């Protein structure tokens, strides 16, 4: 979508890694989650204040800490999108990526991953459901999801 709109795409975790000269996992390990969340909030606000047209991808915890969702919703010319997925879809996606995600790296089984996801979705739903646009991704191609997001925003 960013190419179609001629917007830059920024992944907040990638930005943090660049600014911190360390992977998210290394930041968590060496400086802790509280430090990471503070830096995450700082870099998020920098991007929200940018005059540049961007699509900013944030991690699942981002909206839930440091009044980040209020900052997102209150930012000028910003729309938030919640790409909603079921627990089975999230299990499939996260089991493949767990080595690079410090909060789930220790989870060994799909059953344990499902319990973790269910707990976190319950805790985070309040924030996620405040998004301006909500689009289900279950069983859908990136092209279909992108079209729905684009149609909802423009």
Secondary structure, DSSP 8 states (H G I E B T S, - for coil): -HHHHT-EEEEHHHHHHHHHTS-HHHHHHHHHHHHHHHHHHHHHHHHHT--S-EEEE--TTGGGSTTHHHHHHHSTT---EEEE--HHHHHHHHHHHGGG-TTTTT--SHHHHHHHHHHHHHHHHHHHTTSSEEEE-TT--HHHHHHHHHHHH-
